[in-house]
């Protein structure tokens, strides 16, 4: 599973997409897509501790949730 929390945290710290991809073991395309979706949804690192990866996934990819139901 993609570590959305960590991607957003590292982006906030100024890491490059390449550095983040290497750190979280995801492709640069995945990182780029998460960046674009987070910007589109205005989702930034100011997340609460209670916000889970699943919560973030639901925000970024609501169409994936609807298909599974």
Predicted model as a PDB file, atoms N, CA, C, CB and O in Angstrom, pLDDT in the B-factor column:
MODEL        1                                                                  
ATOM      1  N   UNK A   1       0.840  -1.187   0.000  1.00 84.00           N  
ATOM      2  CA  UNK A   1       0.000   0.000   0.000  1.00 84.00           C  
ATOM      3  C   UNK A   1       0.880   1.244   0.000  1.00 84.00           C  
ATOM      4  CB  UNK A   1      -0.953   0.002   1.218  1.00 84.00           C  
ATOM      5  O   UNK A   1       1.952   1.273   0.605  1.00 84.00           O  
ATOM      6  N   UNK A   2       0.408   2.244  -0.679  1.00 92.00           N  
ATOM      7  CA  UNK A   2       1.129   3.509  -0.769  1.00 92.00           C  
ATOM      8  C   UNK A   2       1.030   4.233   0.575  1.00 92.00           C  
ATOM      9  CB  UNK A   2       0.564   4.395  -1.924  1.00 92.00           C  
ATOM     10  O   UNK A   2      -0.040   4.296   1.180  1.00 92.00           O  
ATOM     11  N   UNK A   3       2.151   4.775   1.028  1.00 94.00           N  
ATOM     12  CA  UNK A   3       2.192   5.504   2.298  1.00 94.00           C  
ATOM     13  C   UNK A   3       1.935   6.988   2.036  1.00 94.00           C  
ATOM     14  CB  UNK A   3       3.564   5.301   3.014  1.00 94.00           C  
ATOM     15  O   UNK A   3       2.865   7.792   1.967  1.00 94.00           O  
ATOM     16  N   UNK A   4       0.665   7.330   1.894  1.00 94.00           N  
ATOM     17  CA  UNK A   4       0.279   8.692   1.552  1.00 94.00           C  
ATOM     18  C   UNK A   4       0.724   9.699   2.607  1.00 94.00           C  
ATOM     19  CB  UNK A   4      -1.218   8.772   1.368  1.00 94.00           C  
ATOM     20  O   UNK A   4       1.169  10.797   2.273  1.00 94.00           O  
ATOM     21  N   UNK A   5       0.605   9.330   3.863  1.00 93.00           N  
ATOM     22  CA  UNK A   5       1.032  10.241   4.953  1.00 93.00           C  
ATOM     23  C   UNK A   5       2.504  10.599   4.797  1.00 93.00           C  
ATOM     24  CB  UNK A   5       0.789   9.592   6.349  1.00 93.00           C  
ATOM     25  O   UNK A   5       2.883  11.765   4.905  1.00 93.00           O  
ATOM     26  N   UNK A   6       3.319   9.601   4.546  1.00 94.00           N  
ATOM     27  CA  UNK A   6       4.756   9.845   4.431  1.00 94.00           C  
ATOM     28  C   UNK A   6       5.071  10.665   3.182  1.00 94.00           C  
ATOM     29  CB  UNK A   6       5.523   8.515   4.397  1.00 94.00           C  
ATOM     30  O   UNK A   6       5.951  11.526   3.216  1.00 94.00           O  
ATOM     31  N   UNK A   7       4.372  10.412   2.097  1.00 96.00           N  
ATOM     32  CA  UNK A   7       4.587  11.197   0.877  1.00 96.00           C  
ATOM     33  C   UNK A   7       4.291  12.670   1.149  1.00 96.00           C  
ATOM     34  CB  UNK A   7       3.699  10.671  -0.282  1.00 96.00           C  
ATOM     35  O   UNK A   7       5.084  13.539   0.787  1.00 96.00           O  
ATOM     36  N   UNK A   8       3.165  12.952   1.778  1.00 94.00           N  
ATOM     37  CA  UNK A   8       2.807  14.338   2.078  1.00 94.00           C  
ATOM     38  C   UNK A   8       3.773  14.964   3.078  1.00 94.00           C  
ATOM     39  CB  UNK A   8       1.384  14.410   2.618  1.00 94.00           C  
ATOM     40  O   UNK A   8       4.106  16.144   2.967  1.00 94.00           O  
ATOM     41  N   UNK A   9       4.220  14.182   4.046  1.00 94.00           N  
ATOM     42  CA  UNK A   9       5.175  14.700   5.039  1.00 94.00           C  
ATOM     43  C   UNK A   9       6.490  15.077   4.377  1.00 94.00           C  
ATOM     44  CB  UNK A   9       5.424  13.661   6.147  1.00 94.00           C  
ATOM     45  O   UNK A   9       7.034  16.153   4.628  1.00 94.00           O  
ATOM     46  N   UNK A  10       7.000  14.185   3.528  1.00 96.00           N  
ATOM     47  CA  UNK A  10       8.274  14.447   2.864  1.00 96.00           C  
ATOM     48  C   UNK A  10       8.162  15.595   1.870  1.00 96.00           C  
ATOM     49  CB  UNK A  10       8.765  13.194   2.155  1.00 96.00           C  
ATOM     50  O   UNK A  10       9.099  16.378   1.713  1.00 96.00           O  
ATOM     51  N   UNK A  11       7.021  15.695   1.202  1.00 94.00           N  
ATOM     52  CA  UNK A  11       6.807  16.825   0.294  1.00 94.00           C  
ATOM     53  C   UNK A  11       6.872  18.126   1.075  1.00 94.00           C  
ATOM     54  CB  UNK A  11       5.448  16.700  -0.439  1.00 94.00           C  
ATOM     55  O   UNK A  11       7.487  19.094   0.628  1.00 94.00           O  
ATOM     56  N   UNK A  12       6.242  18.149   2.238  1.00 93.00           N  
ATOM     57  CA  UNK A  12       6.246  19.329   3.099  1.00 93.00           C  
ATOM     58  C   UNK A  12       7.665  19.711   3.532  1.00 93.00           C  
ATOM     59  CB  UNK A  12       5.375  19.082   4.330  1.00 93.00           C  
ATOM     60  O   UNK A  12       7.965  20.889   3.727  1.00 93.00           O  
ATOM     61  N   UNK A  13       8.519  18.720   3.676  1.00 95.00           N  
ATOM     62  CA  UNK A  13       9.902  18.964   4.084  1.00 95.00           C  
ATOM     63  C   UNK A  13      10.797  19.371   2.915  1.00 95.00           C  
ATOM     64  CB  UNK A  13      10.466  17.728   4.746  1.00 95.00           C  
ATOM     65  O   UNK A  13      11.971  19.684   3.111  1.00 95.00           O  
ATOM     66  N   UNK A  14      10.242  19.367   1.698  1.00 95.00           N  
ATOM     67  CA  UNK A  14      11.006  19.831   0.550  1.00 95.00           C  
ATOM     68  C   UNK A  14      11.778  18.761  -0.202  1.00 95.00           C  
ATOM     69  CB  UNK A  14      11.942  20.855   0.991  1.00 95.00           C  
ATOM     70  O   UNK A  14      12.642  19.083  -1.017  1.00 95.00           O  
ATOM     71  N   UNK A  15      11.480  17.486   0.059  1.00 97.00           N  
ATOM     72  CA  UNK A  15      12.141  16.408  -0.664  1.00 97.00           C  
ATOM     73  C   UNK A  15      11.679  16.393  -2.118  1.00 97.00           C  
ATOM     74  CB  UNK A  15      11.858  15.049   0.008  1.00 97.00           C  
ATOM     75  O   UNK A  15      10.559  16.803  -2.423  1.00 97.00           O  
ATOM     76  N   UNK A  16      12.528  15.927  -2.998  1.00 96.00           N  
ATOM     77  CA  UNK A  16      12.161  15.812  -4.408  1.00 96.00           C  
ATOM     78  C   UNK A  16      11.298  14.567  -4.613  1.00 96.00           C  
ATOM     79  CB  UNK A  16      13.429  15.755  -5.306  1.00 96.00           C  
ATOM     80  O   UNK A  16      11.247  13.679  -3.762  1.00 96.00           O  
ATOM     81  N   UNK A  17      10.624  14.525  -5.760  1.00 96.00           N  
ATOM     82  CA  UNK A  17       9.817  13.351  -6.069  1.00 96.00           C  
ATOM     83  C   UNK A  17      10.680  12.102  -6.125  1.00 96.00           C  
ATOM     84  CB  UNK A  17       9.079  13.541  -7.390  1.00 96.00           C  
ATOM     85  O   UNK A  17      10.265  11.040  -5.663  1.00 96.00           O  
ATOM     86  N   UNK A  18      11.859  12.218  -6.679  1.00 96.00           N  
ATOM     87  CA  UNK A  18      12.770  11.075  -6.769  1.00 96.00           C  
ATOM     88  C   UNK A  18      13.168  10.581  -5.378  1.00 96.00           C  
ATOM     89  CB  UNK A  18      14.026  11.452  -7.574  1.00 96.00           C  
ATOM     90  O   UNK A  18      13.187   9.376  -5.127  1.00 96.00           O  
ATOM     91  N   UNK A  19      13.484  11.509  -4.477  1.00 97.00           N  
ATOM     92  CA  UNK A  19      13.865  11.139  -3.111  1.00 97.00           C  
ATOM     93  C   UNK A  19      12.694  10.466  -2.388  1.00 97.00           C  
ATOM     94  CB  UNK A  19      14.336  12.385  -2.325  1.00 97.00           C  
ATOM     95  O   UNK A  19      12.873   9.471  -1.686  1.00 97.00           O  
ATOM     96  N   UNK A  20      11.515  11.016  -2.567  1.00 97.00           N  
ATOM     97  CA  UNK A  20      10.337  10.446  -1.915  1.00 97.00           C  
ATOM     98  C   UNK A  20      10.056   9.057  -2.468  1.00 97.00           C  
ATOM     99  CB  UNK A  20       9.108  11.360  -2.106  1.00 97.00           C  
ATOM    100  O   UNK A  20       9.785   8.127  -1.708  1.00 97.00           O  
ATOM    101  N   UNK A  21      10.118   8.914  -3.784  1.00 97.00           N  
ATOM    102  CA  UNK A  21       9.866   7.612  -4.407  1.00 97.00           C  
ATOM    103  C   UNK A  21      10.809   6.561  -3.845  1.00 97.00           C  
ATOM    104  CB  UNK A  21      10.021   7.701  -5.933  1.00 97.00           C  
ATOM    105  O   UNK A  21      10.393   5.441  -3.546  1.00 97.00           O  
ATOM    106  N   UNK A  22      12.065   6.917  -3.705  1.00 97.00           N  
ATOM    107  CA  UNK A  22      13.054   5.988  -3.161  1.00 97.00           C  
ATOM    108  C   UNK A  22      12.762   5.665  -1.698  1.00 97.00           C  
ATOM    109  CB  UNK A  22      14.464   6.571  -3.300  1.00 97.00           C  
ATOM    110  O   UNK A  22      12.890   4.518  -1.272  1.00 97.00           O  
ATOM    111  N   UNK A  23      12.376   6.663  -0.947  1.00 97.00           N  
ATOM    112  CA  UNK A  23      12.131   6.488   0.479  1.00 97.00           C  
ATOM    113  C   UNK A  23      10.922   5.612   0.765  1.00 97.00           C  
ATOM    114  CB  UNK A  23      11.946   7.827   1.134  1.00 97.00           C  
ATOM    115  O   UNK A  23      10.966   4.770   1.662  1.00 97.00           O  
ATOM    116  N   UNK A  24       9.838   5.801   0.008  1.00 96.00           N  
ATOM    117  CA  UNK A  24       8.608   5.063   0.289  1.00 96.00           C  
ATOM    118  C   UNK A  24       8.434   3.850  -0.620  1.00 96.00           C  
ATOM    119  CB  UNK A  24       7.416   5.980   0.145  1.00 96.00           C  
ATOM    120  O   UNK A  24       7.421   3.154  -0.545  1.00 96.00           O  
ATOM    121  N   UNK A  25       9.420   3.598  -1.478  1.00 96.00           N  
ATOM    122  CA  UNK A  25       9.408   2.435  -2.376  1.00 96.00           C  
ATOM    123  C   UNK A  25       8.195   2.430  -3.307  1.00 96.00           C  
ATOM    124  CB  UNK A  25       9.428   1.148  -1.560  1.00 96.00           C  
ATOM    125  O   UNK A  25       7.511   1.420  -3.471  1.00 96.00           O  
ATOM    126  N   UNK A  26       7.957   3.592  -3.906  1.00 96.00           N  
ATOM    127  CA  UNK A  26       6.900   3.741  -4.906  1.00 96.00           C  
ATOM    128  C   UNK A  26       7.511   4.357  -6.157  1.00 96.00           C  
ATOM    129  CB  UNK A  26       5.720   4.618  -4.366  1.00 96.00           C  
ATOM    130  O   UNK A  26       8.615   4.900  -6.120  1.00 96.00           O  
ATOM    131  N   UNK A  27       6.784   4.268  -7.257  1.00 96.00           N  
ATOM    132  CA  UNK A  27       7.303   4.841  -8.502  1.00 96.00           C  
ATOM    133  C   UNK A  27       7.183   6.363  -8.469  1.00 96.00           C  
ATOM    134  CB  UNK A  27       6.546   4.266  -9.727  1.00 96.00           C  
ATOM    135  O   UNK A  27       6.379   6.924  -7.724  1.00 96.00           O  
ATOM    136  N   UNK A  28       8.002   7.017  -9.294  1.00 96.00           N  
ATOM    137  CA  UNK A  28       7.901   8.475  -9.400  1.00 96.00           C  
ATOM    138  C   UNK A  28       6.548   8.875  -9.972  1.00 96.00           C  
ATOM    139  CB  UNK A  28       9.036   9.036 -10.278  1.00 96.00           C  
ATOM    140  O   UNK A  28       6.028   9.942  -9.642  1.00 96.00           O  
ATOM    141  N   UNK A  29       5.976   8.039 -10.817  1.00 97.00           N  
ATOM    142  CA  UNK A  29       4.643   8.317 -11.371  1.00 97.00           C  
ATOM    143  C   UNK A  29       3.607   8.336 -10.247  1.00 97.00           C  
ATOM    144  CB  UNK A  29       4.257   7.257 -12.446  1.00 97.00           C  
ATOM    145  O   UNK A  29       2.730   9.200 -10.222  1.00 97.00           O  
ATOM    146  N   UNK A  30       3.709   7.390  -9.326  1.00 96.00           N  
ATOM    147  CA  UNK A  30       2.792   7.366  -8.183  1.00 96.00           C  
ATOM    148  C   UNK A  30       2.944   8.633  -7.352  1.00 96.00           C  
ATOM    149  CB  UNK A  30       3.045   6.122  -7.309  1.00 96.00           C  
ATOM    150  O   UNK A  30       1.951   9.241  -6.952  1.00 96.00           O  
ATOM    151  N   UNK A  31       4.176   9.028  -7.095  1.00 97.00           N  
ATOM    152  CA  UNK A  31       4.432  10.230  -6.298  1.00 97.00           C  
ATOM    153  C   UNK A  31       3.870  11.455  -7.003  1.00 97.00           C  
ATOM    154  CB  UNK A  31       5.946  10.407  -6.040  1.00 97.00           C  
ATOM    155  O   UNK A  31       3.229  12.300  -6.380  1.00 97.00           O  
ATOM    156  N   UNK A  32       4.112  11.547  -8.297  1.00 97.00           N  
ATOM    157  CA  UNK A  32       3.609  12.667  -9.086  1.00 97.00           C  
ATOM    158  C   UNK A  32       2.087  12.721  -9.043  1.00 97.00           C  
ATOM    159  CB  UNK A  32       4.093  12.562 -10.536  1.00 97.00           C  
ATOM    160  O   UNK A  32       1.503  13.798  -8.916  1.00 97.00           O  
ATOM    161  N   UNK A  33       1.453  11.572  -9.147  1.00 96.00           N  
ATOM    162  CA  UNK A  33      -0.005  11.504  -9.109  1.00 96.00           C  
ATOM    163  C   UNK A  33      -0.534  11.926  -7.735  1.00 96.00           C  
ATOM    164  CB  UNK A  33      -0.483  10.083  -9.452  1.00 96.00           C  
ATOM    165  O   UNK A  33      -1.523  12.654  -7.648  1.00 96.00           O  
ATOM    166  N   UNK A  34       0.110  11.478  -6.680  1.00 96.00           N  
ATOM    167  CA  UNK A  34      -0.304  11.862  -5.326  1.00 96.00           C  
ATOM    168  C   UNK A  34      -0.139  13.373  -5.149  1.00 96.00           C  
ATOM    169  CB  UNK A  34       0.523  11.089  -4.252  1.00 96.00           C  
ATOM    170  O   UNK A  34      -1.018  14.025  -4.586  1.00 96.00           O  
ATOM    171  N   UNK A  35       0.966  13.929  -5.617  1.00 96.00           N  
ATOM    172  CA  UNK A  35       1.179  15.377  -5.540  1.00 96.00           C  
ATOM    173  C   UNK A  35       0.053  16.122  -6.247  1.00 96.00           C  
ATOM    174  CB  UNK A  35       2.539  15.760  -6.157  1.00 96.00           C  
ATOM    175  O   UNK A  35      -0.523  17.057  -5.690  1.00 96.00           O  
ATOM    176  N   UNK A  36      -0.260  15.709  -7.471  1.00 96.00           N  
ATOM    177  CA  UNK A  36      -1.284  16.387  -8.271  1.00 96.00           C  
ATOM    178  C   UNK A  36      -2.647  16.291  -7.601  1.00 96.00           C  
ATOM    179  CB  UNK A  36      -1.349  15.789  -9.682  1.00 96.00           C  
ATOM    180  O   UNK A  36      -3.372  17.281  -7.509  1.00 96.00           O  
ATOM    181  N   UNK A  37      -2.989  15.107  -7.138  1.00 95.00           N  
ATOM    182  CA  UNK A  37      -4.294  14.921  -6.487  1.00 95.00           C  
ATOM    183  C   UNK A  37      -4.375  15.699  -5.175  1.00 95.00           C  
ATOM    184  CB  UNK A  37      -4.555  13.428  -6.227  1.00 95.00           C  
ATOM    185  O   UNK A  37      -5.407  16.297  -4.869  1.00 95.00           O  
ATOM    186  N   UNK A  38      -3.300  15.693  -4.407  1.00 94.00           N  
ATOM    187  CA  UNK A  38      -3.289  16.425  -3.134  1.00 94.00           C  
ATOM    188  C   UNK A  38      -3.446  17.922  -3.392  1.00 94.00           C  
ATOM    189  CB  UNK A  38      -1.976  16.147  -2.349  1.00 94.00           C  
ATOM    190  O   UNK A  38      -4.174  18.601  -2.668  1.00 94.00           O  
ATOM    191  N   UNK A  39      -2.774  18.438  -4.411  1.00 94.00           N  
ATOM    192  CA  UNK A  39      -2.923  19.851  -4.754  1.00 94.00           C  
ATOM    193  C   UNK A  39      -4.353  20.150  -5.194  1.00 94.00           C  
ATOM    194  CB  UNK A  39      -1.931  20.245  -5.863  1.00 94.00           C  
ATOM    195  O   UNK A  39      -4.935  21.158  -4.793  1.00 94.00           O  
ATOM    196  N   UNK A  40      -4.909  19.277  -6.012  1.00 94.00           N  
ATOM    197  CA  UNK A  40      -6.275  19.438  -6.513  1.00 94.00           C  
ATOM    198  C   UNK A  40      -7.291  19.454  -5.367  1.00 94.00           C  
ATOM    199  CB  UNK A  40      -6.614  18.312  -7.498  1.00 94.00           C  
ATOM    200  O   UNK A  40      -8.240  20.238  -5.374  1.00 94.00           O  
ATOM    201  N   UNK A  41      -7.076  18.581  -4.390  1.00 90.00           N  
ATOM    202  CA  UNK A  41      -7.999  18.465  -3.245  1.00 90.00           C  
ATOM    203  C   UNK A  41      -7.621  19.389  -2.086  1.00 90.00           C  
ATOM    204  CB  UNK A  41      -8.033  17.024  -2.749  1.00 90.00           C  
ATOM    205  O   UNK A  41      -8.276  19.407  -1.045  1.00 90.00           O  
ATOM    206  N   UNK A  42      -6.533  20.165  -2.299  1.00 88.00           N  
ATOM    207  CA  UNK A  42      -6.012  21.055  -1.256  1.00 88.00           C  
ATOM    208  C   UNK A  42      -5.727  20.300   0.037  1.00 88.00           C  
ATOM    209  CB  UNK A  42      -7.000  22.187  -0.987  1.00 88.00           C  
ATOM    210  O   UNK A  42      -6.096  20.733   1.129  1.00 88.00           O  
ATOM    211  N   UNK A  43      -5.066  19.167  -0.118  1.00 86.00           N  
ATOM    212  CA  UNK A  43      -4.696  18.318   1.010  1.00 86.00           C  
ATOM    213  C   UNK A  43      -3.203  18.489   1.254  1.00 86.00           C  
ATOM    214  CB  UNK A  43      -5.060  16.814   0.742  1.00 86.00           C  
ATOM    215  O   UNK A  43      -2.381  18.152   0.401  1.00 86.00           O  
ATOM    216  N   UNK A  44      -2.866  19.005   2.401  1.00 83.00           N  
ATOM    217  CA  UNK A  44      -1.474  19.280   2.724  1.00 83.00           C  
ATOM    218  C   UNK A  44      -1.082  18.556   4.003  1.00 83.00           C  
ATOM    219  CB  UNK A  44      -1.237  20.790   2.865  1.00 83.00           C  
ATOM    220  O   UNK A  44      -1.911  17.887   4.620  1.00 83.00           O  
ATOM    221  N   UNK A  45       0.156  18.687   4.396  1.00 83.00           N  
ATOM    222  CA  UNK A  45       0.678  17.923   5.518  1.00 83.00           C  
ATOM    223  C   UNK A  45       0.042  18.297   6.857  1.00 83.00           C  
ATOM    224  CB  UNK A  45       2.158  18.111   5.601  1.00 83.00           C  
ATOM    225  O   UNK A  45       0.244  17.559   7.821  1.00 83.00           O  
ATOM    226  N   UNK A  46      -0.669  19.330   6.975  1.00 78.00           N  
ATOM    227  CA  UNK A  46      -1.257  19.679   8.269  1.00 78.00           C  
ATOM    228  C   UNK A  46      -2.380  18.700   8.629  1.00 78.00           C  
ATOM    229  CB  UNK A  46      -1.795  21.131   8.246  1.00 78.00           C  
ATOM    230  O   UNK A  46      -3.536  19.089   8.796  1.00 78.00           O  
ATOM    231  N   UNK A  47      -2.013  17.439   8.741  1.00 80.00           N  
ATOM    232  CA  UNK A  47      -2.967  16.375   9.057  1.00 80.00           C  
ATOM    233  C   UNK A  47      -2.928  16.061  10.549  1.00 80.00           C  
ATOM    234  CB  UNK A  47      -2.664  15.104   8.231  1.00 80.00           C  
ATOM    235  O   UNK A  47      -1.896  16.217  11.202  1.00 80.00           O  
ATOM    236  N   UNK A  48      -4.054  15.622  11.070  1.00 81.00           N  
ATOM    237  CA  UNK A  48      -4.081  15.212  12.473  1.00 81.00           C  
ATOM    238  C   UNK A  48      -3.463  13.815  12.593  1.00 81.00           C  
ATOM    239  CB  UNK A  48      -5.542  15.228  13.035  1.00 81.00           C  
ATOM    240  O   UNK A  48      -3.343  13.087  11.607  1.00 81.00           O  
ATOM    241  N   UNK A  49      -3.085  13.469  13.787  1.00 85.00           N  
ATOM    242  CA  UNK A  49      -2.539  12.130  14.034  1.00 85.00           C  
ATOM    243  C   UNK A  49      -3.569  11.049  13.724  1.00 85.00           C  
ATOM    244  CB  UNK A  49      -2.070  12.003  15.491  1.00 85.00           C  
ATOM    245  O   UNK A  49      -3.212   9.923  13.376  1.00 85.00           O  
ATOM    246  N   UNK A  50      -4.832  11.393  13.850  1.00 89.00           N  
ATOM    247  CA  UNK A  50      -5.901  10.417  13.624  1.00 89.00           C  
ATOM    248  C   UNK A  50      -6.148  10.142  12.147  1.00 89.00           C  
ATOM    249  CB  UNK A  50      -7.178  10.900  14.263  1.00 89.00           C  
ATOM    250  O   UNK A  50      -6.814   9.163  11.811  1.00 89.00           O  
ATOM    251  N   UNK A  51      -5.623  10.987  11.254  1.00 88.00           N  
ATOM    252  CA  UNK A  51      -5.824  10.788   9.815  1.00 88.00           C  
ATOM    253  C   UNK A  51      -4.961   9.615   9.351  1.00 88.00           C  
ATOM    254  CB  UNK A  51      -5.476  12.087   9.011  1.00 88.00           C  
ATOM    255  O   UNK A  51      -3.734   9.647   9.455  1.00 88.00           O  
ATOM    256  N   UNK A  52      -5.616   8.599   8.846  1.00 91.00           N  
ATOM    257  CA  UNK A  52      -4.906   7.393   8.414  1.00 91.00           C  
ATOM    258  C   UNK A  52      -4.623   7.418   6.916  1.00 91.00           C  
ATOM    259  CB  UNK A  52      -5.714   6.146   8.769  1.00 91.00           C  
ATOM    260  O   UNK A  52      -5.144   8.261   6.186  1.00 91.00           O  
ATOM    261  N   UNK A  53      -3.799   6.491   6.476  1.00 91.00           N  
ATOM    262  CA  UNK A  53      -3.541   6.335   5.048  1.00 91.00           C  
ATOM    263  C   UNK A  53      -4.839   6.046   4.306  1.00 91.00           C  
ATOM    264  CB  UNK A  53      -2.519   5.212   4.799  1.00 91.00           C  
ATOM    265  O   UNK A  53      -5.043   6.540   3.197  1.00 91.00           O  
ATOM    266  N   UNK A  54      -5.708   5.257   4.903  1.00 91.00           N  
ATOM    267  CA  UNK A  54      -6.987   4.940   4.272  1.00 91.00           C  
ATOM    268  C   UNK A  54      -7.843   6.196   4.124  1.00 91.00           C  
ATOM    269  CB  UNK A  54      -7.740   3.875   5.087  1.00 91.00           C  
ATOM    270  O   UNK A  54      -8.507   6.376   3.103  1.00 91.00           O  
ATOM    271  N   UNK A  55      -7.832   7.055   5.124  1.00 91.00           N  
ATOM    272  CA  UNK A  55      -8.566   8.321   5.035  1.00 91.00           C  
ATOM    273  C   UNK A  55      -8.042   9.159   3.871  1.00 91.00           C  
ATOM    274  CB  UNK A  55      -8.451   9.112   6.357  1.00 91.00           C  
ATOM    275  O   UNK A  55      -8.818   9.715   3.094  1.00 91.00           O  
ATOM    276  N   UNK A  56      -6.741   9.241   3.764  1.00 92.00           N  
ATOM    277  CA  UNK A  56      -6.124  10.033   2.699  1.00 92.00           C  
ATOM    278  C   UNK A  56      -6.441   9.418   1.339  1.00 92.00           C  
ATOM    279  CB  UNK A  56      -4.593  10.128   2.904  1.00 92.00           C  
ATOM    280  O   UNK A  56      -6.737  10.139   0.387  1.00 92.00           O  
ATOM    281  N   UNK A  57      -6.382   8.110   1.244  1.00 92.00           N  
ATOM    282  CA  UNK A  57      -6.700   7.430  -0.018  1.00 92.00           C  
ATOM    283  C   UNK A  57      -8.133   7.737  -0.437  1.00 92.00           C  
ATOM    284  CB  UNK A  57      -6.497   5.901   0.117  1.00 92.00           C  
ATOM    285  O   UNK A  57      -8.400   7.974  -1.616  1.00 92.00           O  
ATOM    286  N   UNK A  58      -9.042   7.735   0.509  1.00 90.00           N  
ATOM    287  CA  UNK A  58     -10.447   8.034   0.203  1.00 90.00           C  
ATOM    288  C   UNK A  58     -10.623   9.466  -0.295  1.00 90.00           C  
ATOM    289  CB  UNK A  58     -11.319   7.806   1.440  1.00 90.00           C  
ATOM    290  O   UNK A  58     -11.466   9.725  -1.154  1.00 90.00           O  
ATOM    291  N   UNK A  59      -9.843  10.383   0.233  1.00 90.00           N  
ATOM    292  CA  UNK A  59      -9.904  11.779  -0.210  1.00 90.00           C  
ATOM    293  C   UNK A  59      -9.315  11.916  -1.616  1.00 90.00           C  
ATOM    294  CB  UNK A  59      -9.148  12.701   0.783  1.00 90.00           C  
ATOM    295  O   UNK A  59      -9.895  12.571  -2.482  1.00 90.00           O  
ATOM    296  N   UNK A  60      -8.161  11.290  -1.827  1.00 93.00           N  
ATOM    297  CA  UNK A  60      -7.469  11.442  -3.103  1.00 93.00           C  
ATOM    298  C   UNK A  60      -8.103  10.646  -4.232  1.00 93.00           C  
ATOM    299  CB  UNK A  60      -6.041  11.031  -2.954  1.00 93.00           C  
ATOM    300  O   UNK A  60      -8.097  11.088  -5.381  1.00 93.00           O  
ATOM    301  N   UNK A  61      -8.646   9.489  -3.920  1.00 92.00           N  
ATOM    302  CA  UNK A  61      -9.165   8.584  -4.945  1.00 92.00           C  
ATOM    303  C   UNK A  61     -10.583   8.108  -4.630  1.00 92.00           C  
ATOM    304  CB  UNK A  61      -8.244   7.386  -5.095  1.00 92.00           C  
ATOM    305  O   UNK A  61     -10.801   6.907  -4.467  1.00 92.00           O  
ATOM    306  N   UNK A  62     -11.542   9.018  -4.543  1.00 89.00           N  
ATOM    307  CA  UNK A  62     -12.913   8.596  -4.195  1.00 89.00           C  
ATOM    308  C   UNK A  62     -13.514   7.636  -5.227  1.00 89.00           C  
ATOM    309  CB  UNK A  62     -13.815   9.821  -4.059  1.00 89.00           C  
ATOM    310  O   UNK A  62     -14.346   6.797  -4.882  1.00 89.00           O  
ATOM    311  N   UNK A  63     -13.102   7.755  -6.468  1.00 83.00           N  
ATOM    312  CA  UNK A  63     -13.641   6.864  -7.504  1.00 83.00           C  
ATOM    313  C   UNK A  63     -13.214   5.414  -7.294  1.00 83.00           C  
ATOM    314  CB  UNK A  63     -13.193   7.334  -8.884  1.00 83.00           C  
ATOM    315  O   UNK A  63     -13.923   4.498  -7.710  1.00 83.00           O  
ATOM    316  N   UNK A  64     -12.096   5.198  -6.671  1.00 77.00           N  
ATOM    317  CA  UNK A  64     -11.657   3.826  -6.386  1.00 77.00           C  
ATOM    318  C   UNK A  64     -12.506   3.200  -5.299  1.00 77.00           C  
ATOM    319  CB  UNK A  64     -10.184   3.805  -5.974  1.00 77.00           C  
ATOM    320  O   UNK A  64     -12.761   1.996  -5.328  1.00 77.00           O  
ATOM    321  N   UNK A  65     -12.938   3.980  -4.362  1.00 73.00           N  
ATOM    322  CA  UNK A  65     -13.783   3.494  -3.271  1.00 73.00           C  
ATOM    323  C   UNK A  65     -15.144   3.104  -3.840  1.00 73.00           C  
ATOM    324  CB  UNK A  65     -13.937   4.576  -2.151  1.00 73.00           C  
ATOM    325  O   UNK A  65     -15.677   2.047  -3.502  1.00 73.00           O  
ATOM    326  N   UNK A  66     -15.705   3.945  -4.695  1.00 63.00           N  
ATOM    327  CA  UNK A  66     -17.022   3.683  -5.270  1.00 63.00           C  
ATOM    328  C   UNK A  66     -17.021   2.412  -6.111  1.00 63.00           C  
ATOM    329  CB  UNK A  66     -17.473   4.868  -6.118  1.00 63.00           C  
ATOM    330  O   UNK A  66     -18.008   1.676  -6.117  1.00 63.00           O  
ATOM    331  N   UNK A  67     -15.938   2.146  -6.814  1.00 57.00           N  
ATOM    332  CA  UNK A  67     -15.867   0.945  -7.636  1.00 57.00           C  
ATOM    333  C   UNK A  67     -15.839  -0.321  -6.798  1.00 57.00           C  
ATOM    334  CB  UNK A  67     -14.650   0.996  -8.523  1.00 57.00           C  
ATOM    335  O   UNK A  67     -16.356  -1.351  -7.229  1.00 57.00           O  
ATOM    336  N   UNK A  68     -15.247  -0.270  -5.607  1.00 55.00           N  
ATOM    337  CA  UNK A  68     -15.116  -1.454  -4.753  1.00 55.00           C  
ATOM    338  C   UNK A  68     -16.423  -1.818  -4.078  1.00 55.00           C  
ATOM    339  CB  UNK A  68     -14.052  -1.227  -3.703  1.00 55.00           C  
ATOM    340  O   UNK A  68     -16.617  -2.973  -3.701  1.00 55.00           O  
ATOM    341  N   UNK A  69     -17.320  -0.863  -3.917  1.00 52.00           N  
ATOM    342  CA  UNK A  69     -18.567  -1.106  -3.177  1.00 52.00           C  
ATOM    343  C   UNK A  69     -19.613  -1.756  -4.036  1.00 52.00           C  
ATOM    344  CB  UNK A  69     -19.111   0.181  -2.616  1.00 52.00           C  
ATOM    345  O   UNK A  69     -20.717  -2.027  -3.564  1.00 52.00           O  
TER     346      UNK A  69                                                      
ENDMDL                                                                          
END                                                                             
